[in-house]
């Protein structure tokens, strides 16, 4: 089956979870730091971002806040530490399209991202 790429997604700080996105009809640009991601945003056509709240060089959501301020039209999905209510409240206050806990199952993680990106019909066909 041929599936066309429907979105260019910048995955920041997701480590092993970014491999879950390979099954979706998206182009994933995997970065580990906010600095790398910021450079990519200047040079690449990006439709959405999936980012950890705390990055090695951008603690306390600094990267997410900067992106939401500079490019409010981008869909941003934030991954927070499990059980961290303060991070969840802060992430939601930025206007994130979705907030996921890092202890979510792989299936919920993938389906939530597909739903936010509007490609959930493709995910259901793959299941």
Sine and cosine of phi, psi and omega as CSV:
sin_phi,cos_phi,sin_psi,cos_psi,sin_omega,cos_omega
0.00,0.00,0.72,-0.70,0.03,-1.00
-0.99,-0.13,0.83,-0.56,0.02,-1.00
-0.84,-0.54,0.82,-0.57,0.02,-1.00
-0.98,0.20,0.54,-0.84,0.05,-1.00
-0.93,0.38,0.80,-0.61,-0.05,-1.00
-0.96,-0.27,-0.16,0.99,-0.01,-1.00
-0.33,-0.94,0.52,-0.86,0.16,-0.99
-0.98,-0.21,0.90,-0.43,-0.12,-0.99
-0.90,-0.45,0.76,-0.65,0.09,-1.00
-1.00,-0.09,0.92,-0.40,0.02,-1.00
-0.98,-0.18,0.86,-0.51,-0.11,-0.99
-0.86,-0.51,0.88,-0.48,0.08,-1.00
0.95,0.31,0.34,0.94,-0.06,-1.00
-1.00,0.07,-0.27,0.96,0.01,-1.00
0.78,0.62,-0.87,-0.49,-0.09,-1.00
-0.94,0.34,-0.35,0.94,-0.03,-1.00
-0.95,0.31,-0.38,0.93,0.00,-1.00
-0.91,0.42,-0.40,0.92,0.04,-1.00
-0.91,0.41,-0.42,0.91,0.05,-1.00
-0.91,0.41,-0.39,0.92,-0.06,-1.00
-0.99,0.14,-0.22,0.98,-0.05,-1.00
-0.89,0.45,-0.42,0.91,0.00,-1.00
-0.98,0.22,-0.27,0.96,-0.04,-1.00
-1.00,0.05,0.42,-0.91,0.01,-1.00
-0.99,0.17,0.87,0.49,0.00,-1.00
-0.72,-0.69,0.40,-0.92,0.13,-0.99
-0.99,-0.12,0.88,-0.48,-0.05,-1.00
-0.98,-0.21,0.82,-0.58,0.13,-0.99
-0.96,-0.29,0.94,-0.33,-0.13,-0.99
-1.00,-0.08,0.87,-0.50,0.02,-1.00
-0.82,-0.57,0.42,-0.91,0.00,-1.00
-0.95,-0.31,-0.31,0.95,-0.03,-1.00
-0.79,-0.61,0.34,-0.94,0.06,-1.00
-0.91,0.41,-0.57,0.82,0.02,-1.00
-0.89,0.46,-0.74,0.67,0.03,-1.00
-0.87,0.50,-0.70,0.71,-0.02,-1.00
-0.90,0.44,-0.66,0.75,0.03,-1.00
-0.87,0.50,-0.66,0.75,0.05,-1.00
-0.90,0.43,-0.65,0.76,0.01,-1.00
-0.90,0.43,-0.60,0.80,0.01,-1.00
-0.88,0.47,-0.50,0.87,0.01,-1.00
-0.97,0.23,-0.48,0.88,-0.14,-0.99
-0.95,-0.30,-0.26,0.97,-0.10,-0.99
-0.88,-0.48,0.45,-0.89,0.13,-0.99
-1.00,0.09,0.95,-0.31,-0.07,-1.00
-0.90,-0.44,0.76,-0.65,0.03,-1.00
-1.00,-0.05,-0.51,0.86,-0.05,-1.00
-0.37,-0.93,0.27,-0.96,-0.04,-1.00
-0.75,-0.66,0.68,-0.73,0.16,-0.99
-0.88,-0.48,0.90,-0.44,-0.12,-0.99
-0.69,-0.72,0.60,-0.80,0.20,-0.98
-0.93,0.38,0.53,-0.85,0.02,-1.00
-0.92,0.40,-0.73,0.69,0.02,-1.00
-0.98,-0.22,0.89,-0.45,0.07,-1.00
-0.94,-0.35,0.40,-0.92,-0.05,-1.00
-0.81,0.59,-0.63,0.78,-0.03,-1.00
-0.96,-0.27,0.06,1.00,-0.03,-1.00
-0.61,-0.79,0.96,0.29,-0.02,-1.00
-0.95,0.32,0.28,-0.96,0.09,-1.00
0.82,0.57,0.60,0.80,0.10,-1.00
0.96,0.28,0.31,0.95,-0.03,-1.00
-0.85,0.53,-0.67,0.74,0.00,-1.00
-0.91,0.41,-0.74,0.67,-0.01,-1.00
-0.87,0.50,-0.71,0.71,0.00,-1.00
-0.89,0.45,-0.66,0.76,0.01,-1.00
-0.90,0.43,-0.68,0.73,0.02,-1.00
-0.91,0.42,-0.72,0.70,-0.02,-1.00
-0.89,0.46,-0.55,0.84,0.02,-1.00
-0.96,0.27,-0.69,0.72,-0.07,-1.00
-0.98,0.18,-0.58,0.81,-0.07,-1.00
-0.70,-0.71,0.94,0.34,-0.08,-1.00
-0.90,0.43,-0.27,0.96,0.00,-1.00
-0.98,0.18,-0.27,0.96,0.00,-1.00
-0.97,0.25,0.66,-0.75,0.13,-0.99
-0.96,0.28,0.78,-0.62,0.02,-1.00
-0.82,-0.57,0.81,-0.59,0.10,-1.00
-0.94,-0.35,0.78,-0.63,-0.08,-1.00
-0.94,-0.35,0.69,-0.72,0.07,-1.00
-0.95,-0.32,0.85,-0.53,-0.06,-1.00
-0.94,-0.35,0.24,-0.97,0.10,-1.00
-0.92,0.39,0.64,-0.77,0.00,-1.00
-0.83,0.56,0.75,-0.66,0.09,-1.00
0.96,0.28,0.16,0.99,-0.04,-1.00
-1.00,-0.08,1.00,-0.05,-0.05,-1.00
-0.90,0.44,-0.61,0.79,0.00,-1.00
-0.89,0.46,-0.67,0.75,0.05,-1.00
-0.91,0.42,-0.66,0.75,-0.01,-1.00
-0.88,0.48,-0.72,0.70,0.00,-1.00
-0.89,0.45,-0.71,0.71,0.00,-1.00
-0.90,0.44,-0.68,0.74,0.00,-1.00
-0.90,0.43,-0.69,0.72,0.02,-1.00
-0.91,0.42,-0.54,0.84,-0.01,-1.00
-0.93,0.36,-0.29,0.96,0.05,-1.00
-0.98,0.18,-0.19,0.98,-0.05,-1.00
1.00,0.02,0.41,0.91,0.02,-1.00
-0.85,0.53,0.58,-0.82,0.01,-1.00
-0.93,0.36,-0.50,0.87,0.04,-1.00
-0.35,-0.94,0.46,-0.89,0.08,-1.00
-0.80,-0.60,0.83,-0.55,-0.01,-1.00
-0.89,-0.46,0.63,-0.77,0.10,-1.00
-0.99,0.12,0.56,-0.83,-0.04,-1.00
-0.95,0.32,-0.06,1.00,0.08,-1.00
-0.98,-0.19,0.17,0.99,0.07,-1.00
-0.89,0.45,0.51,-0.86,0.06,-1.00
-0.91,0.42,0.38,-0.92,0.01,-1.00
-0.86,0.51,-0.62,0.78,-0.02,-1.00
-0.91,0.42,-0.72,0.70,0.02,-1.00
-0.91,0.42,-0.66,0.75,0.03,-1.00
-0.83,0.55,-0.79,0.61,-0.04,-1.00
-0.91,0.41,-0.70,0.71,-0.03,-1.00
-0.92,0.40,-0.61,0.79,0.02,-1.00
-0.90,0.44,-0.71,0.70,0.01,-1.00
-0.89,0.45,-0.69,0.72,0.02,-1.00
-0.88,0.48,-0.65,0.76,0.02,-1.00
-0.90,0.43,-0.71,0.71,0.01,-1.00
-0.90,0.44,-0.63,0.77,-0.01,-1.00
-0.98,0.18,-0.13,0.99,0.01,-1.00
0.97,0.25,0.46,0.89,0.02,-1.00
-0.87,-0.49,0.39,0.92,-0.04,-1.00
-0.90,0.43,-0.41,0.91,0.06,-1.00
-0.91,0.41,-0.57,0.82,0.04,-1.00
-0.94,0.35,-0.63,0.78,0.00,-1.00
-0.90,0.43,-0.64,0.77,0.02,-1.00
-0.91,0.42,-0.58,0.81,0.03,-1.00
-0.93,0.36,-0.54,0.84,0.00,-1.00
-0.97,0.24,-0.40,0.92,-0.07,-1.00
-0.95,0.30,0.00,0.00,0.00,0.00
